[in-house]
Amino acid sequence: MTYVIAQPCVDLKDKACVDECPVDCIYEGPRKMYINPDECVDCGACEPVCPVEAIFYEDAVPDEWAGYGSADTEVFALAGVSGGASAAGPLPQDHPVVQGEPVKEPN
């Protein structure tokens, strides 16, 4: 099991979670942050600092955002990146489930 970043993060990308992650497993996509499930150690440090409560344990993702569980896994297969977010830099593209979300305008 791992943690997942769901829909509330789309077009927000606060990045407080990145600062809290002790293993550098949270990568930035064009519209959303992603947790690499192969690097996540399930510590949960990211969850309480998320200002929009977008981070869930994998088996606790709300039904309306179920597609985000596989998105965080599949985006890394598509991008072919691993080895820590700071070394890899931003992901080249978002997962299709994120790309399909309407764009949220900044407040």
Secondary structure, 3 states (H helix, E strand, C coil): CCEEECHHHCCCCCCHHHHHCCCCCEEECCCCEEECCCCCCCCCCCHHHCCCCCEEEHHHCCHHHCHHHHHHHHHHHHHCCCCCHHHHCCCCCCCHHHHCCCCCCCC
